């Protein structure tokens, strides 16, 4: 471990979505355009900045569904609605808005924001640092270890829950490295992954506690009881392997940012330009959350 301040990596799409639905769209700029997602997501990030004093802030973004994941399983993210009309312009404005505070906007066209969050955590760990992953996506639980902690956003914009490796084991009954195997077996409705038929959370954890990996559980299908579990492992083997691959976060080449303090004055100017006068005043006075 290190005394160096942690790197904060933010799941930008996740926070913008949560803020958009948590705050009324009547929060607008001077031209009547909604800024609720920008305001709410900034508030959430600022609370973390105030509490954890990160060495730098990175906002990760990417497509909702990477092509290789939908090619492996077409229903992946298939039930998700399109981006609301009032949110789309805020997505477009987000890179410039957050960059004004000295924060880095990282984008991948081929993968997803989750893959970037994972990649920054791996890179920061390799250089002896620690990382905080701010997200509303439980897929990131697989990243939790001695160097990386997930800050899981509570419903709405009501703060975060710290999720380390021990907390992942308490919640799921498996180690963080087993989370993709667990998702494959249990399923993930938010991603459109149905999992194995007849296998729920407890059975998935039990299988992984006894076999360690999905592949080992599949190899032992004939010894499993009850018959529905054995049948699911036998009949869905290829599908479950695809689910695990989809749930496994990719490691991308990323450039770690230098230590950069948040620029509250520039952030205040950016907020004022978008009609967020109260936020601008608070940033100027205290640098705290709105």
Buried (B, 14 or more C-beta within 10 A) or exposed (E): EEEEBBBBBBBBBBBBBBBBBBBEBEBBBEEEBBBBBBBBBBBBBBBBBEEBEBBBBBBBBBBBBBEEBBEBBEEBBEEEEEBBEBBEBBBEBBBEBBBBBBBBBBEBEEBBBBBBBBBBBBBBBEEEBBBBBBBBBBBBBBBBBEBBBBBBBEEEBEBBEEBBBEBBBEBBBBBBBBBBBBBBBBBBEEBBBBBBEEBEBEBBBBBBEEBBBBBEBBEBBEEBEEEBBBBBBEEBBEBBBBBBBBBBBBEBEBEBBEEBBBBBBBBBBBBBBBBBEEBBBBBBEEBEBB
